[in-house]
Amino acid sequence: MSKRKMLFIPILLLVVGLVGISGALVQVSGQQSEPPVGTPQPDLPCSSDAVTAQAVNPDELSLVSRPLPQARGTPQIGDTTAAPATASESLARPASADEQQAILQTVQTLMAQWSDTVLQGSGWLHMVTHHMRDKDRGSSLPNGQAIPLNYISETWYRLDDQGQAVEVIAFMRSEDGEPVQISTFRGNIWRNLTVGEKWDGEPFMPRPDLGFSADAAQAREWGSTLSQQTVTLAGRTALRFTMRDEFGSPLLMEGYAQPVISAERRAYFDARSGALFLLERVLVIADGKERVVERMDPITIEYSVEPPAEVLAFLQQEVTK
C-alpha cells in the first residue's frame, strides 16, 4: 500500500467492524488493491494522474476505536470543540532527520505513559468519542442507511491478562443517540450485526492515542514529515504533533468536491499525563486553504466497569454471512 493511501488510514485502530467487508476494494489508477478486511480506510485519494478514478467510500469500511478520553479517577479532559488551538511556538523550517526522530520518540513516550494509565491488565475498558466531520457528500451503509456526518463512537473492550482485547462491542450512534451500526468481536470473529457480515480477526491491543504513534513511526517510510508545536487548546497548554503528506499534484478524494494538494493529521497531547486531547484530519485544498475534515473529541474512558446486561447480550448475536 502506497504512502499516499496510508496517510488517510485513521489513526484509530480498531473497532473494526462498523461497516463490513462490502467496501473493501480500492480502485486507484485502474488497479485494484484490497486492504486486509477490517482495516479502516478513510478518504483514500485517487490517482494524481486521473482524478476521475474512483476512490473508496471511507464510510463503507470498518470503523475503528476512536476513543481516548479520560481515565477513571483522573481529571476530565473536557470539551475541545469551542476553541481552536493557537500556536505559541512554531517550527521555522522543516525538521531534520534527527529532529524528526526526536519528535517520534516524544510521541511514543507520551503514548506509553498514557497507555500505562488506561490499560491495566484484564477487565473491561469503556471508551466514547465524538466524531465531527466536514464533507461535501454524505454516504450510506450497504443496507442503504445514511451515515451521519457527526456521530458518537462507543466501544467496550474486554482485555485479557496481557491487555489485549479478546471481546469487543462497538456502537456507532447519531448525536441524538440513535443506533447506526453495531459490531462485535468474539472467538476471533468480527460480526457486523447491522449489515449481517462477519470475518476473521485476532486479539489486539487498544491504542489510546487512536493509532497516531503507530502512524508516526511509519512517517519516514511513507515520505511524510513530523513537526511539533506547543499550543493553547481550550485554555490548556498542549503538545501538537503534525504528520504531513505532500501530494505531487492535486488529488480528488471521495466525499469532497475540490482536489487537495496535501493533508495533515494533528494530535494534541497533555505534556504531563500523555493523554490525547484531540485528533484532527486536515486537507489543504488546491487554492491553499485548509479544511478541517474531521475532529475526534474524546468524551470518556473508564477501566474495570462492567457493560450493562443489554450491551453484553449483543455478544451472543450471530450473523448469517
C-alpha positions as CSV (number, residue, x, y, z in Angstrom):
1,M,0.0,0.0,0.0
2,S,1.4,3.4,-1.0
3,K,2.3,6.1,1.5
4,R,-0.4,8.3,-0.1
5,K,-3.1,5.8,0.7
6,M,-1.7,5.1,4.2
7,L,-1.8,8.6,5.4
8,F,-5.6,8.6,5.4
9,I,-6.0,5.4,7.3
10,P,-7.4,6.7,10.6
11,I,-5.2,6.5,13.4
12,L,-7.7,4.7,15.2
13,L,-7.1,1.2,15.5
14,L,-9.8,-0.9,15.9
15,V,-13.1,-1.4,16.4
16,V,-13.0,-2.8,13.1
17,G,-16.4,-3.9,12.2
18,L,-18.6,-1.0,11.8
19,V,-19.5,-1.3,8.1
20,G,-18.3,-4.6,6.8
21,I,-16.4,-6.1,4.0
22,S,-18.5,-4.8,1.2
23,G,-16.5,-1.7,0.6
24,A,-13.1,-3.2,0.8
25,L,-11.9,-2.9,-2.8
26,V,-10.0,0.3,-3.6
27,Q,-9.7,1.4,-7.2
28,V,-6.7,3.7,-7.9
29,S,-5.4,4.4,-11.4
30,G,-7.3,1.5,-12.9
31,Q,-5.7,-1.0,-10.5
32,Q,-7.5,-2.7,-7.6
33,S,-5.9,-3.3,-4.3
34,E,-7.7,-5.0,-1.4
35,P,-6.7,-4.0,2.1
36,P,-7.0,-6.5,4.9
37,V,-10.6,-7.0,5.9
38,G,-11.3,-4.8,8.9
39,T,-8.6,-2.3,8.1
40,P,-10.1,1.3,8.3
41,Q,-9.5,3.3,5.1
42,P,-11.0,6.8,5.3
43,D,-10.9,9.1,2.4
44,L,-8.4,7.4,0.2
45,P,-7.2,9.8,-2.6
46,C,-7.4,8.9,-6.2
47,S,-4.6,8.8,-8.6
48,S,-2.9,12.1,-9.1
49,D,-2.9,11.5,-12.9
50,A,-6.5,10.5,-13.1
51,V,-8.7,12.4,-10.7
52,T,-11.7,10.8,-12.3
53,A,-10.7,7.4,-10.9
54,Q,-12.9,6.1,-8.2
55,A,-11.8,6.3,-4.6
56,V,-13.2,4.0,-2.0
57,N,-16.1,5.4,0.1
58,P,-14.5,5.8,3.5
59,D,-17.7,5.1,5.4
60,E,-18.2,1.7,3.8
61,L,-15.2,0.2,5.5
62,S,-14.6,-0.9,9.0
63,L,-14.8,1.7,11.8
64,V,-12.2,1.7,14.5
65,S,-12.0,2.5,18.1
66,R,-11.5,6.2,18.1
67,P,-11.7,6.8,21.8
68,L,-9.4,8.1,24.2
69,P,-10.7,10.3,26.7
70,Q,-10.2,10.3,30.4
71,A,-9.1,7.5,32.7
72,R,-11.4,6.7,35.6
73,G,-10.3,8.7,38.6
74,T,-8.3,11.2,36.6
75,P,-9.4,14.8,35.8
76,Q,-11.9,15.3,33.0
77,I,-10.2,16.0,29.7
78,G,-13.0,18.4,28.8
79,D,-14.6,19.9,25.7
80,T,-12.2,21.0,23.0
81,T,-14.8,21.9,20.3
82,A,-15.3,25.5,21.2
83,A,-11.8,27.0,20.9
84,P,-9.3,26.1,18.1
85,A,-5.7,25.7,19.0
86,T,-3.4,28.6,18.7
87,A,0.3,28.0,18.3
88,S,2.7,29.6,20.8
89,E,5.8,28.1,19.1
90,S,6.3,27.1,15.5
91,L,9.0,25.4,13.6
92,A,10.5,27.9,11.2
93,R,12.0,25.3,8.9
94,P,11.4,21.6,8.2
95,A,12.8,19.3,10.9
96,S,16.0,17.4,10.1
97,A,16.1,13.6,10.2
98,D,17.5,13.7,13.8
99,E,14.8,16.2,14.9
100,Q,12.0,14.1,13.4
101,Q,13.4,11.1,15.3
102,A,13.4,13.1,18.5
103,I,9.7,14.1,17.8
104,L,8.8,10.5,17.2
105,Q,10.4,9.5,20.5
106,T,8.4,12.1,22.3
107,V,5.2,10.8,20.8
108,Q,6.0,7.3,21.7
109,T,6.9,8.3,25.3
110,L,3.6,10.1,25.7
111,M,1.7,7.1,24.3
112,A,3.4,4.7,26.6
113,Q,2.8,6.9,29.6
114,W,-0.9,7.2,28.9
115,S,-1.3,3.6,28.0
116,D,0.1,2.6,31.4
117,T,-2.7,4.6,32.9
118,V,-5.6,3.3,30.9
119,L,-4.6,-0.2,30.0
120,Q,-4.2,-2.0,33.3
121,G,-4.4,-5.7,32.5
122,S,-7.6,-7.8,32.4
123,G,-11.0,-6.3,32.7
124,W,-13.4,-4.1,30.7
125,L,-12.3,-0.9,29.0
126,H,-15.1,1.6,28.0
127,M,-14.3,4.3,25.5
128,V,-16.6,7.0,24.0
129,T,-15.6,9.5,21.3
130,H,-17.4,12.3,19.4
131,H,-16.7,12.5,15.7
132,M,-17.4,15.7,13.8
133,R,-16.9,15.6,10.1
134,D,-17.0,18.1,7.2
135,K,-17.8,16.6,3.8
136,D,-19.4,17.7,0.6
137,R,-21.2,14.5,0.0
138,G,-22.6,12.0,2.5
139,S,-22.6,8.3,2.3
140,S,-24.6,5.2,3.3
141,L,-24.2,1.7,4.6
142,P,-24.5,-1.2,2.3
143,N,-28.1,-1.6,3.5
144,G,-28.9,2.0,2.4
145,Q,-29.0,3.6,5.8
146,A,-27.4,7.1,5.7
147,I,-24.3,7.6,7.9
148,P,-24.5,10.8,9.8
149,L,-21.6,13.3,9.3
150,N,-21.3,13.7,13.1
151,Y,-21.6,10.6,15.3
152,I,-20.7,9.1,18.7
153,S,-18.4,6.0,18.8
154,E,-18.8,3.9,21.9
155,T,-16.7,0.8,22.4
156,W,-16.4,-1.8,25.2
157,Y,-13.2,-3.9,25.2
158,R,-12.7,-7.0,27.3
159,L,-8.9,-7.3,27.9
160,D,-7.0,-10.4,28.8
161,D,-4.0,-10.6,31.2
162,Q,-1.8,-9.2,28.5
163,G,-4.0,-6.2,27.9
164,Q,-5.3,-7.5,24.5
165,A,-8.9,-7.1,23.5
166,V,-10.5,-10.6,23.2
167,E,-14.1,-9.4,23.1
168,V,-15.4,-6.1,21.7
169,I,-18.9,-4.5,21.5
170,A,-18.8,-1.4,19.3
171,F,-21.6,1.1,18.6
172,M,-21.9,4.0,16.1
173,R,-24.7,6.3,17.2
174,S,-26.1,9.6,15.9
175,E,-25.7,12.6,18.1
176,D,-29.3,12.0,19.2
177,G,-28.3,8.6,20.5
178,E,-30.0,6.6,17.7
179,P,-28.0,3.4,16.7
180,V,-26.4,3.5,13.3
181,Q,-24.2,0.4,13.5
182,I,-23.4,-2.3,16.0
183,S,-20.4,-4.7,15.7
184,T,-18.9,-7.3,18.0
185,F,-15.7,-9.3,18.2
186,R,-15.8,-12.8,19.9
187,G,-14.0,-16.0,19.3
188,N,-11.6,-14.3,16.9
189,I,-14.6,-13.4,14.6
190,W,-15.8,-9.9,13.8
191,R,-19.6,-9.5,13.3
192,N,-21.3,-6.5,11.9
193,L,-24.8,-7.0,13.3
194,T,-26.3,-4.2,11.2
195,V,-25.3,-5.3,7.7
196,G,-25.1,-9.0,8.6
197,E,-21.4,-9.8,7.8
198,K,-18.6,-11.5,9.6
199,W,-14.9,-12.1,9.1
200,D,-11.8,-13.5,10.9
201,G,-9.9,-11.4,13.4
202,E,-7.5,-11.8,16.2
203,P,-6.9,-10.2,19.7
204,F,-5.3,-6.8,19.6
205,M,-4.0,-4.1,21.9
206,P,-6.3,-1.0,22.0
207,R,-4.4,2.2,21.3
208,P,-5.4,5.1,23.5
209,D,-3.8,7.6,21.1
210,L,-6.0,6.3,18.3
211,G,-3.0,4.9,16.5
212,F,-1.2,8.2,15.9
213,S,2.1,6.9,17.4
214,A,2.0,3.9,15.1
215,D,1.4,6.1,12.0
216,A,4.2,8.5,13.2
217,A,6.6,5.5,13.4
218,Q,6.0,5.0,9.6
219,A,6.4,8.6,8.6
220,R,9.9,8.2,7.2
221,E,8.9,5.1,5.2
222,W,5.8,6.8,3.8
223,G,7.7,10.1,3.0
224,S,5.6,12.0,5.5
225,T,7.1,14.7,7.8
226,L,6.6,15.2,11.5
227,S,6.6,18.5,13.4
228,Q,5.9,19.6,16.9
229,Q,4.5,22.7,18.5
230,T,3.4,24.0,21.9
231,V,-0.2,25.3,21.6
232,T,-3.0,26.6,23.7
233,L,-6.1,24.4,23.3
234,A,-9.3,25.5,25.0
235,G,-7.3,27.3,27.6
236,R,-4.8,24.5,28.2
237,T,-1.2,24.0,27.1
238,A,-0.8,21.0,24.8
239,L,1.8,19.5,22.6
240,R,0.6,19.3,19.0
241,F,2.2,16.8,16.7
242,T,1.6,17.1,13.0
243,M,2.1,14.4,10.4
244,R,2.0,16.0,6.9
245,D,1.9,14.4,3.4
246,E,2.5,16.4,0.3
247,F,1.0,15.2,-3.0
248,G,2.8,15.6,-6.3
249,S,-0.3,17.0,-7.9
250,P,-3.9,17.8,-6.8
251,L,-5.9,14.7,-5.9
252,L,-9.6,14.2,-5.9
253,M,-10.9,12.4,-2.7
254,E,-14.1,10.6,-2.1
255,G,-16.7,12.9,-0.5
256,Y,-15.0,16.1,-1.4
257,A,-15.7,18.4,-4.4
258,Q,-12.3,20.1,-4.6
259,P,-8.9,18.5,-5.2
260,V,-6.3,18.6,-2.4
261,I,-2.6,19.1,-2.5
262,S,-1.6,18.0,1.0
263,A,-3.0,16.5,4.1
264,E,-2.2,16.5,7.8
265,R,-3.0,14.6,11.0
266,R,-2.8,16.7,14.1
267,A,-2.7,15.1,17.5
268,Y,-2.9,17.1,20.7
269,F,-1.4,15.6,23.9
270,D,-1.2,16.7,27.5
271,A,2.5,17.0,28.1
272,R,2.3,15.8,31.7
273,S,-0.1,12.9,31.6
274,G,0.4,11.9,27.9
275,A,-3.4,11.9,27.4
276,L,-4.7,12.6,24.0
277,F,-6.9,15.8,24.0
278,L,-8.0,15.9,20.4
279,L,-7.2,14.4,17.0
280,E,-7.8,16.3,13.7
281,R,-7.6,15.5,10.0
282,V,-6.9,18.5,7.8
283,L,-6.9,18.8,4.0
284,V,-5.2,21.6,2.1
285,I,-7.2,22.5,-0.9
286,A,-5.6,23.3,-4.3
287,D,-6.1,27.0,-3.6
288,G,-4.0,26.7,-0.4
289,K,-6.9,26.9,2.1
290,E,-7.0,24.5,5.0
291,R,-10.1,22.4,5.7
292,V,-10.5,20.5,9.0
293,V,-12.5,17.5,7.7
294,E,-12.7,15.5,11.0
295,R,-12.3,16.2,14.7
296,M,-12.2,13.3,17.1
297,D,-13.0,14.6,20.5
298,P,-12.6,12.2,23.5
299,I,-15.5,12.1,25.9
300,T,-14.8,9.5,28.5
301,I,-12.7,6.4,29.2
302,E,-13.4,4.0,32.1
303,Y,-11.5,1.0,33.2
304,S,-12.9,-2.1,35.0
305,V,-16.5,-1.1,34.6
306,E,-18.9,-4.0,33.6
307,P,-21.1,-3.4,30.5
308,P,-24.8,-3.3,31.1
309,A,-26.6,-6.6,30.5
310,E,-28.3,-5.3,27.4
311,V,-24.9,-4.4,25.9
312,L,-23.4,-7.8,26.8
313,A,-26.3,-9.5,25.1
314,F,-25.0,-8.3,21.7
315,L,-22.0,-10.6,22.0
316,Q,-24.3,-13.7,21.7
317,Q,-25.9,-12.5,18.4
318,E,-24.9,-14.2,15.2
319,V,-24.9,-13.2,11.5
320,T,-25.6,-15.4,8.5
321,K,-22.9,-14.4,6.1
